[in-house]
Amino acid sequence: MRFPAILRANEAGEGDQNGPLPEGQRVGFAVVAMGRLSVEQILPAFAHSRKAKLAALVSGFPEKLHVLGRQYGLGADRLFGYEAFEKLASVDDVRVVYIVLPNSMHKEFVLRSAAIGKHVLCEKPMATNSQDAGTMITACKSENLKLMIAYRCRYQPHHRELIRRVQSHEFGPVKLVEAVNAQNQGDPNQWRLRKALSGGGSLPDIGLYGLNAARATLGEEPVEIQAQLSSTPNDPRFREVEESVVWTMRFPSGALAALSTSYGTHRGSRMAVHMDEASLILDHAFPYHGQRLSLVRARDGLETETIIDVPANDQFALEIDHMADCVLNDRAPDTPGEEGLRDMQLMADVYQAAQSGTRLQL
């Protein structure tokens, strides 16, 4: 339903007036793994979705399936253990499998999803190495299935507005990009601190956000990398994976990106793009909510900061709806498997540059 505008043209827009799809037209998703991210963010996001619906759950813990099935109105025939995953093939309204497992298990379940003819939305990082990422892409392509990597920030409204303004070149060329994403990890026994399951420490988990955001904002691929790693000696959290990473990337346009991440500092999350005539600052850049975008520039001889009022929205719902739209309209995702593979390759380059201590030409 649509209503005529009641505000003058010089007021902010009223947003998308398109209503949600009827239940029977929505794309059904099966969510695999009932960890913290699924339970606290992904499953609730379906309530804000306009094009998708929760159609099945997969977990290795029957008690989780029982509780969550009741909470989300899913019968026993929609709840599956990992060993029964292939039974999803017979659930017709499940068209997409959303994989939220530890990183090392992504490849297995992408291949299993492709084998039963289901499209895939896979959490980031895509895998623990580039070889597995390539295998995942090939498996989905061979079955003519879509593979999307869950870069939620690429669908977040503040990030999209930042990219739009930078690529409009309204304020001249980009000279510098800064990004930091850091947090203080706790339990040393969690899977993210076990290299066999995670593939690395802060870089593939939370540093990846800055890496992908820099590439997306500039619309370019880096040609040079320098990097350093650091871990606190004798800290049990970092027996297997790195604590902190700082790296720089040079792009063909001449823009430089200075990126940093850590598992051992108080939470920090910020991105800044410095152009010839202005800077765009995105505070709380990478968390699930709280983004604040501002434009800093000189006007009439005075330095000014203007808050860009971007309507917030559920990042996970936007991401899920994008995947659903790609299935409904047979279009390629904005963050396909190839995007995940490119980041896997670049993270390997960051590790190599740090290990060699040299400037790595790409």
C-alpha positions in Angstrom: 0.0 0.0 0.0 1.2 3.5 -0.8 0.1 6.9 0.5 0.7 10.3 -0.9 3.6 12.3 0.6 2.5 14.7 3.3 5.8 16.5 3.7 7.3 19.1 1.5 10.0 18.1 -0.9 12.7 19.8 1.2 12.1 17.4 4.0 13.9 14.0 4.4 12.3 11.1 2.5 9.8 8.9 4.1 11.6 5.7 3.3 10.6 2.5 1.5 6.8 2.1 1.4 6.9 -1.3 -0.1 5.2 -3.8 2.2 6.4 -7.2 3.2 5.7 -10.2 0.9 2.9 -12.6 1.9 4.0 -15.6 3.8 3.6 -18.0 0.9 5.8 -15.9 -1.4 8.7 -15.5 1.0 12.0 -17.4 0.7 12.4 -20.1 3.3 15.7 -20.3 5.2 17.3 -23.1 7.2 19.7 -21.7 9.8 22.6 -24.1 10.6 24.2 -23.9 14.1 22.5 -22.4 17.2 25.3 -20.5 18.7 25.2 -16.9 20.1 25.1 -15.2 16.7 22.2 -17.3 15.5 20.2 -17.1 18.7 20.7 -13.5 19.6 20.9 -11.8 16.1 19.9 -14.0 13.1 16.8 -15.7 14.3 15.2 -12.5 15.7 16.0 -10.8 12.4 13.4 -12.8 10.5 10.7 -10.8 12.4 12.0 -7.7 10.6 12.4 -9.4 7.2 10.2 -8.5 4.2 11.1 -11.3 1.9 12.3 -14.2 3.9 11.0 -16.6 6.6 12.5 -19.0 9.0 11.7 -22.5 7.8 14.0 -24.9 9.5 16.8 -25.2 12.2 19.9 -27.4 12.2 21.9 -28.1 15.3 24.0 -30.8 17.1 22.1 -30.1 20.3 18.6 -31.5 20.6 17.7 -29.4 23.6 18.5 -26.2 21.6 16.3 -27.4 18.7 13.5 -28.2 21.2 13.6 -24.8 22.8 14.1 -22.7 19.7 11.6 -24.7 17.7 8.9 -23.9 20.3 9.9 -20.2 20.4 9.7 -19.8 16.6 6.8 -22.1 15.9 8.6 -24.8 14.0 7.4 -28.4 14.4 9.6 -31.5 14.8 9.6 -32.0 11.1 11.5 -28.7 10.7 14.3 -29.5 13.2 17.4 -31.4 12.1 20.6 -32.7 13.6 23.8 -32.4 11.6 23.7 -36.1 10.7 20.2 -35.5 9.2 21.1 -32.4 7.3 20.4 -34.0 3.9 16.7 -34.4 4.8 16.4 -30.7 4.1 16.3 -31.7 0.4 12.7 -32.8 0.9 11.6 -29.5 2.6 10.4 -27.7 -0.4 10.1 -24.2 1.1 13.7 -24.2 2.3 15.5 -22.6 -0.6 18.5 -21.1 1.3 20.8 -22.6 3.9 22.4 -20.0 6.2 25.6 -21.5 7.6 26.7 -20.0 11.0 29.1 -22.7 12.0 32.8 -22.3 13.1 34.9 -21.2 10.1 36.6 -24.6 9.5 33.2 -26.2 9.0 31.9 -23.8 6.3 33.3 -25.8 3.4 31.7 -29.1 4.5 28.3 -27.6 4.8 28.4 -25.5 1.7 29.3 -28.6 -0.2 26.5 -30.6 1.5 24.0 -27.7 0.8 25.0 -27.7 -2.9 24.6 -31.4 -3.1 20.9 -31.2 -2.1 20.2 -28.2 -4.4 20.0 -25.4 -1.8 21.3 -21.9 -2.2 23.8 -20.8 0.4 24.3 -17.8 2.7 27.6 -18.4 4.5 29.0 -16.4 7.5 32.3 -14.6 7.1 35.1 -15.3 7.0 34.2 -17.6 4.1 36.7 -20.4 5.1 40.0 -20.9 6.8 42.0 -20.8 3.5 41.7 -19.7 -0.1 41.7 -23.3 -1.4 38.6 -24.2 0.5 36.9 -21.0 -0.6 37.6 -21.8 -4.2 36.1 -25.3 -3.8 33.0 -23.8 -2.3 32.5 -21.5 -5.2 33.0 -24.3 -7.7 30.5 -26.6 -5.9 27.7 -24.0 -6.0 28.4 -22.9 -9.6 28.4 -26.5 -10.8 24.8 -26.9 -9.4 23.7 -23.4 -10.7 23.2 -22.3 -7.0 23.8 -18.9 -5.5 26.6 -18.5 -2.8 26.5 -15.3 -0.8 28.9 -14.3 2.0 27.3 -12.6 5.0 29.1 -9.3 5.0 26.3 -7.6 6.9 27.9 -4.2 7.0 27.7 -4.0 3.2 23.9 -3.9 3.6 23.9 -1.6 6.6 22.4 1.9 5.7 25.3 4.0 7.1 27.9 2.0 5.3 26.0 2.2 2.0 25.6 6.0 2.4 29.3 6.3 3.1 30.2 4.4 0.0 27.7 6.4 -2.1 29.1 9.7 -1.0 32.8 8.6 -1.5 32.2 7.2 -4.9 30.2 10.3 -6.0 33.6 12.1 -5.9 31.7 15.2 -4.5 34.6 16.0 -2.2 37.5 15.0 -4.4 39.7 11.9 -4.5 40.3 9.7 -1.4 43.7 10.1 0.1 43.5 8.1 3.3 41.2 5.4 4.8 41.4 4.5 8.4 39.6 1.7 10.2 39.9 0.0 13.6 37.9 -2.9 14.9 39.0 -4.2 18.3 37.6 -6.0 21.3 38.8 -7.8 24.4 38.2 -11.6 24.1 37.6 -13.5 27.2 37.4 -17.3 27.6 40.7 -18.8 26.2 38.9 -22.0 25.4 36.4 -20.6 22.9 36.6 -21.8 19.3 37.6 -18.4 17.9 41.0 -18.8 19.7 41.6 -22.3 18.3 43.4 -22.0 15.0 42.1 -25.3 13.6 38.5 -24.0 13.9 39.0 -20.3 13.2 41.9 -20.1 10.8 43.4 -17.2 12.7 42.8 -14.6 15.4 41.6 -11.1 15.3 42.3 -10.6 11.6 39.8 -13.1 10.0 37.2 -12.6 12.7 36.9 -8.8 13.2 39.8 -7.3 11.2 38.1 -8.6 8.1 35.4 -5.9 8.4 37.9 -3.1 7.9 39.6 -4.9 5.0 36.3 -5.5 3.2 35.0 -2.0 3.9 38.1 -0.3 2.6 37.9 -2.3 -0.7 34.2 -1.6 -1.0 34.5 2.1 -0.3 37.3 2.7 -2.8 35.9 0.3 -5.4 39.5 -0.8 -6.0 41.8 -3.7 -5.2 45.1 -3.1 -3.3 48.4 -3.4 -5.0 50.7 -3.3 -2.0 50.6 -4.4 1.6 52.8 -4.0 4.7 51.9 -5.5 8.1 52.8 -6.3 11.7 51.5 -8.8 14.2 51.7 -8.7 18.0 50.6 -10.9 20.8 51.1 -10.5 24.6 53.6 -13.1 25.8 52.2 -15.9 27.9 48.6 -14.8 27.5 46.7 -18.1 27.3 44.2 -16.6 24.8 46.9 -16.2 22.1 48.7 -19.6 22.3 47.5 -20.4 18.8 46.3 -17.2 17.1 47.4 -13.6 16.9 46.2 -10.8 19.2 46.7 -7.7 17.2 47.4 -6.8 13.6 48.2 -3.4 11.9 48.5 -3.2 8.2 48.6 -0.7 5.4 47.4 -1.1 1.8 48.1 1.1 -1.2 45.6 1.2 -4.0 46.0 2.0 -7.8 44.4 5.5 -7.3 47.1 6.4 -4.8 44.8 6.1 -1.8 46.3 4.5 1.3 44.4 2.5 3.9 45.7 2.1 7.5 43.8 -0.7 9.2 44.1 -2.3 12.6 42.4 -5.0 14.7 42.9 -6.6 18.1 41.5 -9.2 20.4 43.2 -7.6 23.5 41.9 -4.0 23.8 38.8 -2.3 25.0 36.2 -2.2 22.3 37.0 0.2 19.5 35.2 0.5 16.1 35.6 3.4 13.8 36.1 4.2 10.1 37.2 7.4 8.5 37.6 8.4 4.8 39.7 11.5 4.2 39.2 13.2 0.9 40.7 16.3 -0.7 37.9 18.6 0.5 36.2 16.7 3.4 36.3 13.7 5.7 33.5 11.2 6.3 33.6 9.7 9.8 31.7 6.5 10.7 31.7 5.9 14.5 30.6 2.5 15.9 31.3 1.4 12.4 31.1 -2.4 12.8 28.8 -3.4 15.7 25.3 -4.6 15.3 23.8 -1.1 16.0 24.8 2.4 17.0 26.4 3.7 13.8 26.9 7.5 13.5 28.0 9.1 10.2 29.3 12.6 10.0 30.7 14.9 7.4 33.6 17.2 8.4 34.6 20.1 6.2 35.3 23.8 6.1 32.4 26.2 5.3 32.7 29.9 5.2 36.1 29.7 6.8 34.9 27.6 9.7 35.4 23.9 10.4 32.0 22.2 10.5 30.7 18.7 11.4 27.3 17.7 10.0 25.6 14.6 11.2 24.1 12.6 8.3 20.8 11.3 9.6 20.6 7.8 8.1 17.6 5.7 9.3 18.9 2.6 11.1 17.7 -0.9 10.3 18.3 -4.5 11.3 21.6 -5.4 9.4 20.8 -9.1 9.5 17.3 -8.6 8.2 18.6 -6.5 5.3 21.3 -9.1 4.5 18.8 -11.9 4.6 16.3 -10.0 2.4 19.1 -9.3 -0.1 19.7 -13.0 -0.4 16.0 -13.7 -0.7 15.6 -11.1 -3.4 18.5 -12.7 -5.4 16.7 -16.0 -5.2 13.3 -14.5 -6.2 14.7 -12.5 -9.1 17.6 -14.7 -10.1 20.3 -12.1 -9.6 23.8 -12.3 -8.3 24.4 -11.2 -4.7 26.4 -8.0 -4.0 28.8 -10.1 -1.9 29.2 -13.4 -3.7 31.6 -16.2 -3.0 34.2 -14.4 -5.1 34.2 -11.5 -2.7 34.9 -13.8 0.2 37.7 -15.5 -1.7 39.3 -12.2 -2.5 39.4 -11.3 1.2 40.8 -14.8 2.0 43.6 -14.1 -0.4 44.3 -10.7 1.0 44.4 -11.9 4.6 46.9 -14.5 3.5 48.9 -11.6 2.0 48.7 -9.7 5.3 50.1 -12.7 7.2 52.9 -13.1 4.6 53.8 -9.5 4.7 54.0 -9.5 8.5 56.1 -12.7 8.5 58.5 -11.4 5.9 58.7 -7.9 7.3 58.8 -6.6 3.8 56.5 -4.5 1.5 54.5 -7.1 -0.4 53.7 -6.3 -4.0 50.4 -7.9 -5.1 
